[in-house]
């Protein structure tokens, strides 16, 4: 599945006999959606204008919920506190289900006049149909964390008594059934509110924010004339406008499919969080809010939006942590369709650590011999790579392998907790003495920890010339 290559360091070694056999990858969108929340996050700057509307109103609620559907969400326990002279504050951890919608003309019975007889499957500004991407976003004021859990659309689970794909829940029962299905999958995690956003909204949102700078990890090319979908992006760091960012987000036409797309979504999410919360965003708020209003459906009230916004604006990068649902790809011999098969045991562990109520729970660091550590070099210096491998081996990290290089030089080494094992990543980073830790799933898919070598390691342990 990965393009692993054989590696022989200068000081030869063999894997330790007690090293465990590497397991297939277990993985813990939609980017635009959580960014919509985070963009609305700077709303505190224009809070006075928003106060003209009742704080308890839900002006972005497009589809009314029945009493039974409303009961799915945790409405009885307030999530905010404040008064008319203060921006509301979060009072407890809050879980928001975010659904990214890609609705085509073929998915809708009652088309608007402008979408009829186009001769191709055009995108429609709608919230019906299958959810293209699903996120569970946790705002936790008790730990100062912002947790984003990506839920692969092809996850095989129970939806209304039927074993099917998770993304069908919205089609059969809207956001309420989607929330119930996600809660059941995660062992009863409560869902407080939901947000649905369609792809046109994501494109316009990014344009309203002035674009986003992101590193495209490889050339992305795909063409589908039936949808007028044309993706053509070159590898490398670049500024993406709304259309190009949407190409980056929608591409899933390689060996990794939707899982690789989730990785790219997390890359763009990280970049947007860092860039969208800059002071210059405030000047764009009127345009941003108009985009949100026309393309987002949510049962969040104005007061709740303000509270989430203020919280997100004050969350640092280290405490913004991104996970993927633990599981594995199904094989062609198991099912006719392709599924992501959830690992329920590992899901329980992840939920306990990141979605438990109250203070942060961090498991003890795993035995170094059991960790699968992938190395991606961004420096082009073989001596630095060899020194890292040998250093890890000498310290008991025996399951180490080299992956394809990162496509542009990084100033600082990244220790990526691919499956959310923060304790092991922090232990490893302290041992190396360089770089920083990231809890996200943008590393090598079948690793536990991915070390992306930056210039800081090269300066300490490399050589002045590449070999």
KAMO-V305874 format. One line per field, one symbol per residue. psi: psi as a letter, one per 30 degrees, with the letter a starting at -180 (. if undefined). burial: 1 if it has 9 or more other C-alpha atoms within 8 Angstrom, else 0. A space follows every 50 residues. Layout:
psi->???
burial->???
This chain:
psi->elhklkkjlejklkkkffklkkllkkk.fkeeefeeeeeffgfffgeeef ffkkfflifgjejkkleeeefekiffjkfllaafflklkkflkkkkkkkk kjklfffkeiklefgkhfgljlkkilglakkfkkkjkjjjfffgljkjjk jkfgkjlkjhfkjakeffeeefgafeeeeeeeeeegggkkkellkkklee eeeeeeeffgakkljjflkjkkkjfffhjjkiklllklkkaeeeeeeeef khhaffbfeeeeeeeeeeeeeeeeefglefeefgeeeeeeeeefgkkkgk leeeeeeeeeeefgkleegjkkllkkalkllffelelkljjkjeeeeeee eeefglkblkkjlkklkeffkjjkkkkgfgjeeeeeeeeeeeefggjfik lklklkfkkkekkkjjieggieeeeeeeeeeeglalkkjlhgakeglekk jjkaeeeeeegalfkl.
burial->00000000100000000010000011111111111111111111001001 10001001011000000011011100001111000011111111111111 11111001000000100000111100111111111111111101111111 11111111100001111111101111111111111100101111111111 11111111101111110011010000111111101110011101111110 11000111111111111110111101100011011001101110111111 11111111111110100011111111110100001001111110011101 11111100010000000011111111111011111110110110001111 11110110110111111111111111111000011111111111111111 11111111001110000
